[in-house]
Amino acid sequence: MTPLPASDAILLETHGAVAVLTLNRPAARNAIDDAMRAELMAALDHVARTDAIRALVITGAGKGFCAGGDVKSMQARLAVPAGEVALNGWRRQQRTHHAVSMLHVLPKPTIAAVNGAATGLGCDVALACDFIIASDAARFAMTYVLRGLIPDGGGMYFLPRRVGLSRAKELIFSGRTVEPEEALRLGMIDRVTGAETLLADAVAWAGELGKGAPAALALSKSILDQTFELTMEQVFAMGSQAQAICYSTKEHQDSVAAFLEGVAQRRAAKGDPA
């Protein structure tokens, strides 16, 4: 387990080729404030640029995963002069969207290991990952409407793609809490495990997902994440371009060479002519 550049609010360490990013404000149930968001983006940038890291697990310190946006930050936002509320809010939204987008488009497999409550923005952060594994102590809720807000961290994009439009509307309009087994049944999450094995299970799963050739994984993910908005012809065209890149990679060339060498060795062992 190797520590990586970190801060007070974000912890980053590696378990082999898997990076584990921990939201580390347990006293605030890991609610995201401006400083934490900036540190999160820096950590994600480090993960994206480090070739030795093949996959990412994101989890929360303490009993919660992430309680969403920090309420104190919300109070500060509303305390500015009335004429500045909208512009300041828009700027904050832009930074939040950038952070969530960085997680969503990270060119490596990502897993949210949800150890407790994932509410509001915390639920969005989990949904932005490729996969979600939850402990039996996890809880999910799109609580925005209960505070007079709309989901602003990507939930209106990610949630319908997991559970369908009608179910997403019901969860967002009600803001109700979803237990792990229901979340699994709805397709909102992918796996449920025990609290004591959550992180180990997530790291093991991430290790399996990250074994493939990095270029092939990154390109496949970038296309798959867009397929709901693209036509079949566009997907084929993007796939053709991506495959051309894969043809040039060392991983593909080494794989072909190893396959052909294996064929030659088997033929030689059988006494077949080359």
RARA-V508869 format. One record per run of one state. SS is the DSSP state (~ for helix, > for strand, _ for the rest). FROM is the first residue (numbers start at 1). TO is the last residue. If there is no record, write none. Layout:
((SS;FROM;TO) (SS;FROM;TO))
This chain:
((_;1;1) (>;2;3) (_;4;9) (>;10;15) (_;16;17) (>;18;23) (_;24;25) (~;26;28) (_;29;31) (>;32;32) (_;33;33) (~;34;49) (_;50;54) (>;55;60) (_;61;65) (>;66;66) (_;67;68) (>;69;69) (_;70;70) (~;71;79) (_;80;81) (~;82;104) (_;105;108) (>;109;114) (_;115;116) (>;117;119) (_;120;120) (~;121;127) (_;128;130) (>;131;135) (_;136;138) (>;139;141) (_;142;142) (~;143;147) (_;148;154) (~;155;163) (_;164;164) (~;165;174) (_;175;176) (>;177;179) (~;180;186) (_;187;190) (>;191;193) (_;194;194) (~;195;209) (_;210;213) (~;214;224) (_;225;226) (~;227;229) (_;230;231) (~;232;247) (_;248;249) (~;250;270) (_;271;274))
